[in-house]
Amino acid sequence: MSPGCATTSSTTRSYLTFTAPAGPTFSADFDAYIQPSSQLSEGADLVLMVEDRPLLTVSYTTWLVP
């Protein structure tokens, strides 16, 4: 994980907490390992929280292709 980032999790959610950037632009990358036998698609929501309030939600679905 990059400097300025902390992680916590619950049974259903993962939380990434970042230190505010010095400039006007924030950028983050996320990389995950997926078991080779996982062939089904999975849906998820990414929620940007600012001061404990949801500011933006992006819903997406992942899938594996050969």
C-alpha positions in Angstrom: 0.0 0.0 0.0 1.2 3.5 -0.8 2.4 6.0 1.9 -0.4 8.0 3.3 -2.9 5.1 3.1 -4.4 3.1 5.9 -6.6 0.0 5.4 -9.4 -1.5 7.6 -12.2 -4.0 6.9 -15.4 -5.4 8.1 -17.2 -8.6 7.1 -18.6 -7.0 4.0 -16.5 -3.9 3.3 -12.9 -2.8 2.8 -11.9 0.8 3.7 -8.9 2.6 2.2 -8.2 5.9 4.0 -5.9 8.3 2.2 -4.1 11.5 3.4 -5.4 14.5 1.4 -3.1 15.3 -1.5 -1.0 18.5 -1.6 -2.5 19.5 -5.0 -5.9 19.6 -6.6 -5.7 16.0 -8.1 -6.0 12.7 -6.3 -5.1 9.4 -8.0 -5.1 5.9 -6.6 -4.6 2.4 -8.1 -5.9 -0.9 -6.7 -4.6 -4.3 -7.5 -6.2 -7.6 -6.4 -5.4 -11.3 -6.6 -8.3 -13.4 -7.9 -8.4 -17.2 -7.5 -7.9 -19.0 -10.8 -11.2 -21.0 -10.3 -13.3 -17.8 -9.8 -15.1 -17.5 -13.1 -18.3 -15.8 -12.0 -18.8 -12.0 -12.3 -19.0 -10.0 -9.1 -20.7 -6.6 -8.6 -19.4 -3.9 -6.2 -19.7 -0.3 -5.3 -16.9 2.2 -4.7 -17.9 5.1 -2.5 -15.9 8.2 -2.0 -16.4 9.5 1.5 -15.4 13.0 2.6 -15.7 13.8 6.3 -17.8 10.6 6.8 -20.3 11.6 4.1 -20.7 9.8 0.8 -19.7 12.2 -2.0 -19.6 9.9 -5.1 -20.6 6.3 -5.8 -19.5 4.2 -8.7 -21.0 0.7 -9.3 -19.1 -1.8 -11.3 -19.0 -5.5 -12.2 -15.8 -7.6 -12.6 -15.3 -10.7 -14.7 -12.4 -12.8 -15.8 -11.7 -13.6 -19.4 -9.2 -16.1 -20.8 
